[in-house]
Amino acid sequence: MAPPEKQRRKPRKRDQAKKIFEDRLGSRTPSPSPSRTTVAGVSSTSSQAARDVITPSPLAKSTDRSEIQSHQESTVHVEHQLLGKIYVGVKTTLRKVVEVSDVFSPLKSVAAGLLVICDIVDAYGENKQEFSELLKRVDVLSKIMVSCPPDVSQEVKDRFDGLLRTLEKQQKILQAKVDPTRSGVERVMLAAQDKQELLKLTQEIRFAIEIAMFDAIIENKAQTLQIVSGVHWLKEQINVIEDHNGTMRTIERTVQSLKRFNTHQKLGTVKGAEYSNAKRGDECIPGSRVSLLAMLLVWATDPSSPHLFWLSGLAGTGKTTVSKSFCSQLNDRGLLGATFFCTLKEADKRDVYLIIPTLARILAEERPAFGNVLEEILESDRSCRNPTEMKLKDQYLKLILLPAEKTFAADELLVLGVDALDECDDQDAVRLFIAAIMSQKPRIPLKFFLTSRPETSLRESFESSTHHGWLRLHDIEADIVRADILLYLNDQFKCISEVYDHYQANWPPTEIQTFVNVSGTLFIVAATMAAYISTSSGNCLKRFQELGQPSANVQLSGIEALYSRILAEAFKDLEQEETDMICVCLSLLVTAQKPVSVNTYAKLHGTDTMAIRAAFKSLHSVVQVPDKGCDDAPISIFHASFVDYLTSEKLQDKKWSINKCSAHHLVAEACFKLMDSGLYFGISKAETSYQSNENQPIPLQIEAALAYACTAWGDHVLYAGVTKPLQQEMQKFVVTKKVLYWLEALSVLKNVSYAYNTLWQISEVRI
C-alpha cells in the first residue's frame, strides 16, 4: 500500500537543484519552476518615494515565553508567505524579459541567468537571509529590465554586459556543484564546504548587481541602494533600504578633533595619500571588473575571512584602478577605515614608516572615539614619542590595533587599504610591514587590503604565511580582462571627436579590437595607446588608423614596444642640443624626490619654461605635463613602468636610456649651482629678528626651485654614490657662509632636521 501523501519523503535539495539545471539549461526560454514559500524578499511601492523595506512586526511585550515564541513563528510564517509571493512575481517578470524578442541580447541573457541562479540557490535551502538580500536586488533589477527600452545608452549596455559576465561565471560554478557525475560519498564529504561556497557565490552575485546597477549611500545607520542615473525610463523611484542594527554606523565628527591637532602632528603630515586623490587616476569604467569587485566585497563583509588580502599583479594590469574602485565601494557602504596610496613620485608616499601613522591619523580624524584612545596612548607611552620612527610591529600594535580594539564594536567591519607597496624605497621595511600585519591578528573584524607587483621580497613575505587571502590580477581569465579593456577603449575613443565622428556610423571600428588584442591583459598598454593617439601634438585619426593595423610594430611586443615607438618619434630629426635637453629632463623626471613644476625644471637646468615644454612636447602620452599657463604645476609620470623602461639595462644603446647614478649626479650638480646663486644673507626676508618665523608680519617663503634644491641635494648625492666631483662641490659649500644661508632657508621650510640627517648620512659613507 502506498504511503499517505504527508508521509512521503521529500526530495533532496541537491536533487531539486539538479532538476532545475536539467530543466532550464536545456531550453532557450526557462520554464516555470515551483516557488518556495520560505524565501525572504520584499516588494516595492509605486509612490514618488517608493522603497523596498523589510520591517519586522513589533513583538508585544509579554512575560510568557510561549506567547513570544508563538508570535515569532507567526511573524516568520507571514513574512515567508509574503516573500514567496514576491519570488513568484520576480520569476514571472524575468520570464517576460526572456520572451520579449526586441530586447537586446545581454538583457535577455541576464534575465535567463538570474532565473537559473535564483532557483538553484533557493533549492539548496540554506542561507535564507542571504537569499533574501539577493532577491530584493533581483526584484528591483527585474523592474528595470522589463521596462527597458530598446534604445538604451551605451553605458547601460556596458553595465549589463559586465553583470552578464559575472552571472555566466557563477552559473558555471553552480552547475558543477549539482553535477550528476559526482558520487554520493563526494557529496556527503563536501556538503559543509559547498554550503560555505554557495554563501559566497550568493554574496558575489548580490554585490555584482549592486556594483553594476546601483549607487550605495550610507545615512543614519542604514544603507540605501539607489538605481544609477543612466536608468531614466522608470516612472517610479525604487530604493532598497537596509537597517544593519548598528553594524552600519554614522561617522561622528566632533569639535574635539581640533583639540587633538598637536597630537596628530606627531603622526606625520603626509597629505594626499587617500584613494580619493584625483592624481591617483580614475576608477573602473562602469560595467568593468564587476566580478572581481564583487569577490573583494564578499571578503570585506565576511567576519570570518582572513584579516589580510593581497592583490598582486604585473605592471600595468590595473591594480591601482581596481584598488580605487574597491575603496570607493567600501566607502559607499561605510566599511572604509583609511587608505594610503604609495607612489614613487613623492618621497613621503614611498616611505614605509609613514604608512601606519598616516592611517592612524586619518582614523583618529574620522572617528573621535578612536582618536581619544590613540591620544591617550601617544601621551602615556614613552615609546610612542616619535611614532614615525617606531618599529613597524610596534606602530601597528600601538597606533592601530590597541585603539581599534578598545573603540570598535565586535561586529563593526572596517577595512584599511594600502596600494602599490612595491613603489616604496626600502623593501626590507616592506617585509617587516607585512610581517607586522600578518603576525598580529585583530580580535575585531579589522582588515587590511594590500596591492603590489609580485616582487620577490613581497612574494617571499606572503608565501611564509597562509593566514591571508590573495589574488594575482594577471591570472584572471584573459577573456574577462579583454572584455573590460574593450569597454575602457570604447569609452576613451568616443571622447576623441576626430575618431568618433569618422567612425560613428559603424561604431565600434575594427581598430579597437586590434588594440584589445595588442593590450592582452595589460590595461597600461591600452591606456598608453589611447593617450598616444589623443595627444594634441599629432593627427589623432591618422595615429588611430596606423596603430590599429594588425601589422603595426606594437602588436606583439606590448608596453616596451609602445614606449619605444613613442620615444623614437620624440627623438626623431632633433639637433644634438634638443636631444640633450630631453635627456636632462628625463633624468630629473626619473630621479626627482617629488614631482616638481615646470618652473623648477627650468631653473634647475638654467633655461626657460618654453624649452622645458618643447622637450616634453612629444611625450604627453607617457608624461603628465601641465597645461600652458600652469608652470607652477608638477610634471609627473603616468605609470611606474615608464621609469622601469627608461632605466632598463637593455636600453644602454638608445638615446633615451637613463643611468640612475649618472642622473642623480647631474641633478645634484644642478642643485649646488642653484643654491650657490640663490642663497644669500636674509634669504628668509624676515622683517624682524624679535619674532619667530610663524609670527612674522609677512609670511615667510622660499622660491619653489630653491626649496627643492635645499631639501633634495643630499639625497641625489647619496644616490649618485658621493663621487669625487660631488665631494668637491660639498667641500666648497660647507666652508662658506652659504651653509648658514642654507640653514636659514631650511628653518623657513620647517625642515632643519634635513641638515642633520643629510650630513650625518653622507659622513657615514665610506669613500
Secondary structure as the mmCIF struct_conf table of DSSP 4:
data_model
#
loop_
_struct_conf.conf_type_id
_struct_conf.id
_struct_conf.beg_label_comp_id
_struct_conf.beg_label_asym_id
_struct_conf.beg_label_seq_id
_struct_conf.end_label_comp_id
_struct_conf.end_label_asym_id
_struct_conf.end_label_seq_id
HELX_LH_PP_P HELX_LH_PP_P1 ALA A 2 PRO A 4
HELX_RH_3T_P HELX_RH_3T_P1 GLU A 5 GLN A 7
BEND BEND1 ARG A 8 ARG A 8
HELX_LH_PP_P HELX_LH_PP_P2 ARG A 9 ARG A 12
HELX_RH_AL_P HELX_RH_AL_P1 LYS A 13 LEU A 25
TURN_TY1_P TURN_TY1_P1 GLY A 26 GLY A 26
BEND BEND2 SER A 27 THR A 29
HELX_LH_PP_P HELX_LH_PP_P3 PRO A 30 PRO A 32
TURN_TY1_P TURN_TY1_P2 THR A 37 THR A 38
BEND BEND3 SER A 47 SER A 47
TURN_TY1_P TURN_TY1_P3 GLN A 48 ALA A 49
STRN STRN1 ARG A 51 ASP A 52
HELX_LH_PP_P HELX_LH_PP_P4 PRO A 56 LYS A 61
BEND BEND4 THR A 63 THR A 63
HELX_RH_AL_P HELX_RH_AL_P2 ARG A 65 GLU A 99
TURN_TY1_P TURN_TY1_P4 SER A 101 ASP A 102
BEND BEND5 VAL A 103 VAL A 103
HELX_RH_AL_P HELX_RH_AL_P3 SER A 105 TYR A 124
HELX_RH_AL_P HELX_RH_AL_P4 LYS A 128 VAL A 146
TURN_TY1_P TURN_TY1_P5 SER A 147 SER A 147
TURN_TY1_P TURN_TY1_P6 PRO A 150 ASP A 151
HELX_RH_AL_P HELX_RH_AL_P5 GLN A 154 LYS A 177
TURN_TY1_P TURN_TY1_P7 VAL A 178 VAL A 178
TURN_TY1_P TURN_TY1_P8 PRO A 180 THR A 181
BEND BEND6 ARG A 182 ARG A 182
HELX_RH_AL_P HELX_RH_AL_P6 GLY A 184 MET A 189
TURN_TY1_P TURN_TY1_P9 LEU A 190 LEU A 190
HELX_RH_AL_P HELX_RH_AL_P7 ALA A 191 MET A 213
STRN STRN2 PHE A 214 GLU A 219
TURN_TY1_P TURN_TY1_P10 ASN A 220 LYS A 221
STRN STRN3 ALA A 222 ILE A 227
TURN_TY1_P TURN_TY1_P11 SER A 229 GLY A 230
BEND BEND7 LYS A 235 GLU A 236
STRN STRN4 ASN A 239 ASP A 243
TURN_TY1_P TURN_TY1_P12 ASN A 245 GLY A 246
BEND BEND8 THR A 247 MET A 248
HELX_LH_PP_P HELX_LH_PP_P5 THR A 250 GLU A 252
TURN_TY1_P TURN_TY1_P13 VAL A 255 VAL A 255
HELX_RH_AL_P HELX_RH_AL_P8 GLN A 256 LYS A 259
TURN_TY1_P TURN_TY1_P14 ARG A 260 ARG A 260
HELX_RH_AL_P HELX_RH_AL_P9 PHE A 261 GLN A 265
TURN_TY1_P TURN_TY1_P15 LYS A 266 LEU A 267
BEND BEND9 GLY A 272 GLY A 272
BEND BEND10 GLU A 274 GLU A 274
TURN_TY1_P TURN_TY1_P16 TYR A 275 SER A 276
HELX_RH_3T_P HELX_RH_3T_P2 ALA A 278 ARG A 280
HELX_LH_PP_P HELX_LH_PP_P6 CYS A 284 ILE A 285
TURN_TY1_P TURN_TY1_P17 PRO A 286 GLY A 287
BEND BEND11 SER A 288 ARG A 289
HELX_RH_AL_P HELX_RH_AL_P10 VAL A 290 THR A 301
TURN_TY1_P TURN_TY1_P18 PRO A 303 SER A 304
BEND BEND12 SER A 305 SER A 305
BEND BEND13 HIS A 307 HIS A 307
STRN STRN5 LEU A 308 SER A 312
TURN_TY1_P TURN_TY1_P19 ALA A 315 GLY A 316
BEND BEND14 THR A 317 THR A 317
HELX_RH_AL_P HELX_RH_AL_P11 LYS A 319 ASP A 332
TURN_TY1_P TURN_TY1_P20 ARG A 333 GLY A 334
STRN STRN6 LEU A 336 PHE A 341
TURN_TY1_P TURN_TY1_P21 LEU A 344 LYS A 345
BEND BEND15 GLU A 346 GLU A 346
HELX_RH_3T_P HELX_RH_3T_P3 ALA A 347 LYS A 349
BEND BEND16 ARG A 350 ARG A 350
HELX_RH_3T_P HELX_RH_3T_P4 VAL A 352 LEU A 354
HELX_RH_AL_P HELX_RH_AL_P12 ILE A 355 GLU A 366
HELX_RH_AL_P HELX_RH_AL_P13 PRO A 368 SER A 380
HELX_RH_3T_P HELX_RH_3T_P5 ARG A 382 CYS A 384
BEND BEND17 ARG A 385 ASN A 386
HELX_RH_3T_P HELX_RH_3T_P6 PRO A 387 GLU A 389
BEND BEND18 MET A 390 MET A 390
HELX_RH_AL_P HELX_RH_AL_P14 LEU A 392 GLN A 395
HELX_RH_PI_P HELX_RH_PI_P1 TYR A 396 LEU A 401
HELX_RH_AL_P HELX_RH_AL_P15 LEU A 402 THR A 407
BEND BEND19 PHE A 408 PHE A 408
TURN_TY1_P TURN_TY1_P22 ALA A 410 ASP A 411
STRN STRN7 LEU A 414 ASP A 419
HELX_RH_3T_P HELX_RH_3T_P7 LEU A 421 GLU A 423
BEND BEND20 CYS A 424 ASP A 425
HELX_RH_AL_P HELX_RH_AL_P16 GLN A 427 SER A 439
BEND BEND21 GLN A 440 GLN A 440
BEND BEND22 ARG A 443 PRO A 445
STRN STRN8 LEU A 446 SER A 452
HELX_RH_AL_P HELX_RH_AL_P17 THR A 456 GLU A 463
TURN_TY1_P TURN_TY1_P23 SER A 464 SER A 464
BEND BEND23 HIS A 467 HIS A 468
STRN STRN9 GLY A 469 ARG A 472
HELX_RH_3T_P HELX_RH_3T_P8 LEU A 473 ASP A 475
BEND BEND24 ILE A 476 ILE A 476
HELX_RH_AL_P HELX_RH_AL_P18 ALA A 478 LYS A 494
TURN_TY1_P TURN_TY1_P24 CYS A 495 CYS A 495
HELX_RH_AL_P HELX_RH_AL_P19 SER A 497 TYR A 503
HELX_RH_3T_P HELX_RH_3T_P9 GLN A 504 ASN A 506
HELX_LH_PP_P HELX_LH_PP_P7 TRP A 507 TRP A 507
BEND BEND25 PRO A 508 PRO A 508
HELX_LH_PP_P HELX_LH_PP_P8 PRO A 509 PRO A 509
HELX_RH_AL_P HELX_RH_AL_P20 THR A 510 SER A 519
TURN_TY1_P TURN_TY1_P25 GLY A 520 THR A 521
HELX_RH_AL_P HELX_RH_AL_P21 PHE A 523 SER A 534
TURN_TY1_P TURN_TY1_P26 SER A 536 SER A 537
BEND BEND26 GLY A 538 GLY A 538
HELX_RH_AL_P HELX_RH_AL_P22 CYS A 540 LEU A 547
TURN_TY1_P TURN_TY1_P27 GLY A 548 GLY A 548
BEND BEND27 GLN A 549 GLN A 549
TURN_TY1_P TURN_TY1_P28 PRO A 550 SER A 551
TURN_TY1_P TURN_TY1_P29 ASN A 553 SER A 557
HELX_RH_AL_P HELX_RH_AL_P23 GLY A 558 ALA A 570
TURN_TY1_P TURN_TY1_P30 PHE A 571 ASP A 573
HELX_RH_AL_P HELX_RH_AL_P24 GLN A 576 THR A 591
BEND BEND28 GLN A 593 LYS A 594
STRN STRN10 SER A 597 SER A 597
HELX_RH_AL_P HELX_RH_AL_P25 VAL A 598 LEU A 604
TURN_TY1_P TURN_TY1_P31 HIS A 605 GLY A 606
BEND BEND29 THR A 607 THR A 607
HELX_RH_AL_P HELX_RH_AL_P26 THR A 609 ALA A 615
TURN_TY1_P TURN_TY1_P32 PHE A 616 PHE A 616
HELX_RH_3T_P HELX_RH_3T_P10 LYS A 617 LEU A 619
TURN_TY1_P TURN_TY1_P33 HIS A 620 VAL A 622
STRN STRN11 VAL A 623 GLN A 624
HELX_LH_PP_P HELX_LH_PP_P9 PRO A 626 ASP A 627
TURN_TY1_P TURN_TY1_P34 LYS A 628 GLY A 629
TURN_TY1_P TURN_TY1_P35 ASP A 631 ASP A 632
BEND BEND30 ALA A 633 ALA A 633
STRN STRN12 PRO A 634 PRO A 634
HELX_LH_PP_P HELX_LH_PP_P10 ILE A 635 ILE A 635
STRN STRN13 SER A 636 ILE A 637
BEND BEND31 PHE A 638 PHE A 638
HELX_RH_AL_P HELX_RH_AL_P27 ALA A 640 LEU A 646
TURN_TY1_P TURN_TY1_P36 THR A 647 THR A 647
HELX_RH_3T_P HELX_RH_3T_P11 GLU A 649 LEU A 651
TURN_TY1_P TURN_TY1_P37 GLN A 652 ASP A 653
BEND BEND32 LYS A 654 LYS A 654
TURN_TY1_P TURN_TY1_P38 LYS A 655 TRP A 656
HELX_RH_AL_P HELX_RH_AL_P28 LYS A 660 GLY A 678
TURN_TY1_P TURN_TY1_P39 PHE A 681 SER A 684
BEND BEND33 GLU A 687 GLU A 687
TURN_TY1_P TURN_TY1_P40 SER A 689 TYR A 690
BEND BEND34 GLN A 691 GLN A 691
HELX_RH_3T_P HELX_RH_3T_P12 ASN A 693 ASN A 695
BEND BEND35 PRO A 697 ILE A 698
HELX_RH_AL_P HELX_RH_AL_P29 ALA A 704 ALA A 720
TURN_TY1_P TURN_TY1_P41 GLY A 721 GLY A 721
HELX_RH_AL_P HELX_RH_AL_P30 LYS A 724 VAL A 734
TURN_TY1_P TURN_TY1_P42 VAL A 735 VAL A 735
BEND BEND36 THR A 736 THR A 736
TURN_TY1_P TURN_TY1_P43 LYS A 737 LYS A 737
HELX_RH_AL_P HELX_RH_AL_P31 LYS A 738 VAL A 748
TURN_TY1_P TURN_TY1_P44 LEU A 749 LYS A 750
TURN_TY1_P TURN_TY1_P45 VAL A 752 VAL A 752
HELX_RH_AL_P HELX_RH_AL_P32 SER A 753 GLU A 764
BEND BEND37 VAL A 765 VAL A 765
#
